[in-house]
Amino acid sequence: MLATAEHVDVRGHGPGGRYRGHYRGNTLDKWRRWLKKACDAGYPAYVYFDNDQKSAAPKDAAKLSELMDVRIDRDE
């Protein structure tokens, strides 16, 4: 892992980058493993899902949160 900042920032624009569609479980699990390594190394992580069509973003965020066993912070 190459650090270029003091935090980790992941932006999910959907598979293929077209702001739609759900991520497969194996993709989210790969992200989980990578994010865990970053967090264990002391980097805070921020993940933003922007695959909004048909409510894919909140479902993918909830699935990754479940895999990571962390809570989701919601802007109010």
N, C-alpha and C positions, 0 to 999 in steps of 0.2 A: 504494500500500500504506500503510495506517495502522498505526503501531506503538502497541500498548497494553501491551506487556511487553518484556522484554529477550531474549525467545526466541519461537520459533514452536512452537505445539502443535497438531497435527492429530489428530483422533479420527475414525476411520472406522467407523461403525456399520452399514455395508452400504448399498447403494443403497436409498433409501427409509427408511433409519434403523431397520430392523427386525432388526438383528443377524444378517443372513443375506445370502447372495448375493455374487457376485463383482463387483468394479468393472470397468467397461469400460476397454479400453486407452486410449481418448481421455480418459477422466476421470483416469486415473493420469498420463497425459502432461501434462494441464493442471496437476495437482498438482506434477509434476516442475518445470515451468517456474516456477510460483509459488514453490516451495521454493528453487529455484536463485537467484531474485532475492533472497529473504530471506537466504539464506546468503551471497551475494555482498555484501549490505549489512551483514554482520557478525552476523547473528542465528543462534544455534544452533537447530537444528530437531529436534523430537521428533515422531515419527509413531506412533500406536497404532491398530492394527486390532482391532476387537472384533466383526467379522462372523464368528463362530465356527462356525456350522452348516456341516457338511460340509467342514470344514477350509478355508474360504474365506480366513480371516485370514492364515495363514502363506503361502499362495500369493500373495495380493495384496501382502503385505509383500515377498516375494521379487521379485515383478515390479517394484514401485516401486524397490526397491534396485538391481535390474538397470538400470532406466531411469536412475537417478541415478548409477550407477557407484560405489556406496558399499557398505560392509559393513554387515551387520545386527548390532547389539549385542543379545545375548540375556541375560536375567536368569538367574542360576544359583542 
